[in-house]
Amino acid sequence: MTTSTSELIREKAAALGFDACRFARVGEAWAAGGRLHEFIDHGRHGEMAWMADTAERRAHPNAMWSGARSAIMLGVNYGPDADPLAALAHGDRGVISVYAQGDDYHQLIKGRLKQLASWLASKFGGELKVFVDTAPLMEKPLAARAGLGWQGKHTNLVSREFGSWLFLGSILTELDLAPDAPEEEHCGSCQACLDICPTGAFPAPFQLDARRCISYLTIELKGPIPQEFRQALGNRIYGCDDCLAVCPWNKFAATAREQRLHARDALKAPGLAELAQLDDPSFRALFSKSPVKRIGRARFLRNVLYALGNSGDAGVAPVAEGLLADPSPLVRGAAVWALSRLLSGEAFAGLRATQTETDPDVLAEWTA
């Protein structure tokens, strides 16, 4: 029996380390573009101006590349080997999102996609384009159309096989590939992901307001995190897995087979006090090959200091006080907030009297 083009591609994808490979037609109409425009019109993208800037190209795959006929949607399982929510109970430790505890998935998946694309071009010809998360392509709706999973009430992809833990990559091609059946939505009456959100980031099922999302606040937001959300951060210092980890479909998930996606020991609930003392070289060394490095030391220490303030441990106040002289006003302002939570009112007022701060944003933290 002759092996079909689709099966040959699936076999090659599996050989390259992909855990899932399915196909979708690109040219058909879909509702995702309308949902994107509604999201932006409500301002729910926050400071992510690139979403508005690329909205027209992002709204439909053919708006970005009119020649695309099929999408090859690929997944790599990054399932954790422990409960991601367990570390939230340890206020002296920092919680880093599961996806960022190992090597940066962008580089790993992009390398495999390029290998697959090179093989496709040599075997079948035709133009193609490779995407990993950073391009103006709505991968989750395409993945749902290809049957990799469905977008749950938290808007993230859920897989019956891999639960919440699936990195996506995609190849758009001129090839006309037989499409797989789309996946139905299997959330039912469950709304565990909505109920667990610490900041109420879901205005309704299947809707997200990124401005309230801890992942957005700790990663995308460049300035101080609004006061109303700081306590809700708890000890989350990079991203948030709450809505992913609580999904009942994770009972079918398995630990990632790719070793580079396993959590590094140093990034499994690291001590907050130690993280707060990182200078720029040590920050870069600790987060080498990690997506955490992209936000930079100042933004990361901002998050760490908010977590220190939430720890309730007055013994770490000297660590925060040492950062009142940090070169970054973002760090200094977060240190002030941490101290306002860790010190008594009298001690905090006495410390304020010794300061010669001139940055208006940091001064505002002293009087907030």
C-alpha positions, 0 to 999 in steps of 0.5 A: 500500500502506498503511504500518503503524503500526510502519513509520510509527514507525520512519520518524519515529524515523529522522527524529529521529536514532535509528539503531535502532527495534524493538518488543517486547511488555511483558506476557510473562514473562521471566527478567530479573527472577529474575536481578536478584533473584539479583544483589541477593541476592548483594550484587553491586549494592554501594552502589547501594541504589536497585537494591534499593529499586526491585527489585520495580518493576524486575523487570518492566515491568508491575510499574512500569506495569500499563497498558503493552502495548508497548515501543518500543526505540530506539538511538543509535550512539556508536561511537568513531573510534579504539581505546578501549584504545590510551590505556591504554599511556600512563600519564601520560594519563587514560582516560575511557570512550567514552560520557563523552567527548562530550556527556551522552547522557541529555539528547540522547536524552531530547529526541528521545524526547520529540519522538517521544512527542509525535508518537505521542500526537498521531497514535495517542493512548493513554498512554505513558511515556519512559525513558532509563537512570535509571528502574527499567526493565531496558532491556537485556533489553527491547532483546534481546526487541525484537531490537536485540541480545543481552546478551553474556557481560559482560551488556552489549548487543551488536548485530550492526550496531553492536557494543558502542556503542549508547545505549538509550532506550525508550517504553512505550505502551498501543498494541498494536504488532506485536513484532519477533523477539528477537535470538539470543545470538551469543557462541559460545565467545568469552570475550574480554570475560571474560578482559580484565577487569582486576579479575575482575568476572565470576563466570561468563559472563553474570554481573557483580559490580559491586563489582569493576567499574571503572565502578562503582568510579570512578563509583558508589562514593563513598568510597575505592576498596578497596586491592585494586583500585587498581593494576588501575585503571591510568590509567582515571579514569572508567569502563572500556571493556575488555570492550566494546572487545574484542568481535569484533562491533565489526568491524561498528561504525561511528563515531557520526554524531551530532556531539555524541557525538564525543569532545571533544579535551580529553577524549581521554586528557587529561594526569593532572598537569593534571587533578589541579590542577583546582579546582571551577570549572575542573572544572565548566567542563571537564566542562560537558555531560559525565556526568563532572560528576555525580560531582563534583571530589572523586571525580574527583580520587580517580580521577586520583590513583590513576592518578598513583600507577600512572604510575610517574613520580616527577616528578609527586609534587609534584602529588600532594603539593600535594593533601595540603591539599585540603579533601576528605578523599577527595582527601587520602587518594588523594594519600597513596596516590599518594605511597606509590607515587611516593616512596621509602620513606624520602622517604614516611616523611619526608613523613609526619612533617611532616603534621598530618592528623586525619581517621581515614580519611586517617591510615589511608592513611598507615599502610596 
